Amino acid sequence: MKIETETAVARRICSLMHAERKFNKISQQVLCKELGITQGLLSKIENGKLKPSVYSWLAFCQLFGLKSDIALSENQYRKKMSQLKKTK
């Protein structure tokens, strides 16, 4: 089993958060209320400028029905991103 770097996993998490929110047509304001974070913080996360806290990531996964380890695997990540793009 290949262990991914923290940077690679963080990039995937940020990308997934943005893509999943957009796919579900949820505004940043609405998601921020659900996660208990500010819009500025979410924007920085989605743009890859800041890593989400463990709590924010786990809460996000629970809200969207994702497995929290999805970003650990390049294959799982690509599969999910492909699904999000195909069904737009």
N, C-alpha and C positions, 0 to 999 in steps of 0.2 A: 504494500500500500504506500503510495507516494504522499508525503506530507506537504501540503501547500504552504507557501509563505503567508505571513499575516497580511502583507500588503496586497497580495493577489486575492485573498479571501475578502478583505475589506472593500476592494474595488468591486467585487461581485455583489457584495451586500448592498453597497450604495446604488449600483446599477439596477439590481432587482427591486429595491425600494421605489426607485423612480418609475421603472417600467410597470410594476404591478399597480402602483397608484394611478398612473395614466390609463392603463388598460381598464381599470375599474371605474374610470371617470370620477375620481374622488379629488376634491380640491385639497391643496396643502392645508388650508384652514381647518377643514373637517378632520383630516388625518392628524393634524397637530393636537386637536382637542382630544381625540381618542388616545394618542400616545402621551399626552401631558407634556409636550415640548413646544417651543416657540416656532413660528414659521421661519424665522431666520436660521434657526438650528436645522430644521428639516431641509431647507434650501442648501445649506452647506453640506449636509449629508448626501443629498441627491446629486450634488455636483462633485462629490468625491473630495471635498476639502476638509471633511471632518468624519471620523468614524462614529457610528452610532454607539450608544452605550449598550451593554448586554441586555439590560431591561428593555430598551427601545426596540432592539432587534427581536427579542422574544415576544414582546407585545405585538409587534408588526406581524410576525409569523402567525400568531394566534388569530389576529384579526383577518388575515387573508388565507388562512388554512394551509400555510406552508410548513414544511419540516425545517426546523432551525438549522439543520446541517446541510441544507441545499447548496450553500455557497462554498462548502469544503471540497466539492467535487466539480471539476471543470465540466465533465460530461452532464451531470445533473443540472448545472447552471445553464449550459448551452441548450439543453432540451427544454427547460422552462422558458428561456428567453425566446426560443423558436416558437413555442406555443403561444406566447404573448403576442408575437409579431404576426403569426398566421391568422389568428382569430380576431384581428382588429376590424 
